[in-house]
Amino acid sequence: MSVDGEMGRPKKNEDEMRSKWAVLNPTREERATIAAYAAEVGLGVSTYLIACGLRRPPSPRQDWQRILLRQQQLATFLEDIATDIADRTSPLDAGLLLLSLLRIESRIDGLLPHYHQAGRDEEGDAC
């Protein structure tokens, strides 16, 4: 009890207590940038970093690999469609359709710059 007879604040539960955790080694510029971002949203640096850290973490590498594999499969399917079109249509129709598919493939290549290296074996066939 205090001198005037009032009790002090109750102790926090251990799960609610904060403790120091020095894990950052930012450069001066990084530290200034983080401090500016924190001030911009009206938070202290510690509170800001905790809030940022508690957001959904980056997806695991396996998720990224699975997405890349699916995109590579999609590109392979487009190649199969192009082959089927060339075999079953008149030369003019096939040319126009192949041109459309090549545009799609170039867009996929823009999204997947390493597709041709990662999704092909030494002979150039899809793995």
C-alpha positions as CSV (number, residue, x, y, z in Angstrom):
1,M,0.0,0.0,0.0
2,S,1.1,3.5,-0.6
3,V,1.5,6.2,2.0
4,D,-2.0,7.5,1.6
5,G,-3.6,4.0,2.0
6,E,-4.3,3.3,-1.7
7,M,-3.1,0.2,-3.3
8,G,-0.7,0.3,-6.3
9,R,-1.6,-1.1,-9.7
10,P,-2.1,-4.9,-9.9
11,K,0.7,-6.9,-11.4
12,K,0.3,-7.9,-15.0
13,N,-0.1,-11.5,-15.9
14,E,3.2,-12.9,-17.2
15,D,1.7,-13.4,-20.7
16,E,0.9,-9.7,-20.9
17,M,4.2,-8.5,-19.7
18,R,6.6,-7.0,-22.2
19,S,10.3,-7.6,-22.1
20,K,13.3,-6.4,-24.1
21,W,14.1,-8.3,-27.3
22,A,17.0,-6.8,-29.1
23,V,17.1,-8.4,-32.5
24,L,17.4,-5.5,-34.9
25,N,20.6,-4.1,-36.3
26,P,19.4,-1.4,-38.7
27,T,21.6,1.1,-40.4
28,R,21.1,4.7,-39.4
29,E,19.1,5.3,-42.6
30,E,16.9,2.2,-42.0
31,R,16.3,3.3,-38.4
32,A,15.4,6.8,-39.5
33,T,13.0,5.4,-42.1
34,I,11.3,3.1,-39.6
35,A,11.0,5.9,-37.1
36,A,9.4,8.2,-39.8
37,Y,6.9,5.5,-40.7
38,A,6.0,5.0,-37.1
39,A,5.6,8.7,-36.5
40,E,3.5,8.9,-39.7
41,V,0.9,6.6,-38.2
42,G,1.2,8.0,-34.7
43,L,3.0,5.1,-33.0
44,G,6.2,4.6,-31.2
45,V,8.9,2.6,-33.0
46,S,8.5,-0.4,-30.8
47,T,4.7,-0.5,-31.1
48,Y,5.0,0.1,-34.9
49,L,7.4,-2.8,-35.3
50,I,5.3,-5.1,-33.2
51,A,2.2,-4.2,-35.3
52,C,4.1,-4.8,-38.5
53,G,5.5,-8.1,-37.3
54,L,2.2,-9.4,-36.2
55,R,0.7,-9.0,-39.7
56,R,0.5,-12.1,-41.8
57,P,4.1,-13.3,-42.4
58,P,5.4,-13.8,-46.0
59,S,4.2,-17.1,-47.4
60,P,6.5,-20.0,-47.0
61,R,8.8,-21.1,-49.7
62,Q,6.7,-24.2,-50.4
63,D,3.7,-22.0,-51.3
64,W,5.8,-20.0,-53.8
65,Q,7.2,-23.2,-55.3
66,R,3.7,-24.7,-55.7
67,I,2.5,-21.5,-57.4
68,L,5.5,-21.5,-59.7
69,L,4.8,-25.1,-60.6
70,R,1.2,-24.4,-61.4
71,Q,2.1,-21.5,-63.6
72,Q,4.6,-23.7,-65.4
73,Q,2.0,-26.3,-66.0
74,L,-0.3,-23.6,-67.4
75,A,2.3,-22.5,-69.8
76,T,2.8,-26.2,-70.9
77,F,-1.0,-26.5,-71.4
78,L,-0.9,-23.4,-73.7
79,E,1.8,-25.0,-75.7
80,D,-0.3,-28.2,-76.0
81,I,-3.3,-26.1,-77.2
82,A,-1.1,-24.4,-79.8
83,T,0.0,-27.8,-81.1
84,D,-3.6,-29.1,-81.3
85,I,-4.8,-25.9,-83.1
86,A,-2.0,-26.2,-85.7
87,D,-3.0,-29.8,-86.4
88,R,-6.8,-29.2,-86.7
89,T,-7.4,-25.9,-88.4
90,S,-6.7,-24.2,-91.7
91,P,-3.3,-22.6,-92.0
92,L,-4.7,-19.1,-91.8
93,D,-6.9,-19.8,-88.7
94,A,-4.0,-21.7,-87.1
95,G,-1.7,-18.8,-87.7
96,L,-4.1,-16.3,-86.0
97,L,-4.7,-18.6,-83.1
98,L,-1.0,-19.3,-82.7
99,L,-0.3,-15.6,-82.6
100,S,-2.9,-15.2,-79.8
101,L,-1.3,-18.0,-77.9
102,L,2.2,-16.6,-78.4
103,R,1.0,-13.3,-76.9
104,I,-0.3,-15.2,-73.9
105,E,3.0,-17.1,-73.6
106,S,5.0,-13.9,-73.7
107,R,2.9,-12.5,-70.9
108,I,3.5,-15.6,-68.9
109,D,7.3,-15.3,-69.7
110,G,7.1,-11.8,-68.3
111,L,5.7,-13.1,-65.1
112,L,8.0,-16.1,-65.0
113,P,11.3,-15.1,-66.3
114,H,13.0,-18.4,-65.3
115,Y,10.2,-20.6,-66.7
116,H,12.1,-21.9,-69.7
117,Q,15.2,-22.8,-67.6
118,A,13.3,-24.2,-64.6
119,G,10.6,-26.1,-66.3
120,R,12.6,-27.7,-69.1
121,D,15.1,-30.5,-69.2
122,E,18.4,-30.4,-71.3
123,E,16.6,-31.2,-74.6
124,G,14.1,-28.5,-74.0
125,D,11.2,-30.8,-73.2
126,A,8.8,-30.0,-70.3
127,C,9.8,-31.8,-67.1
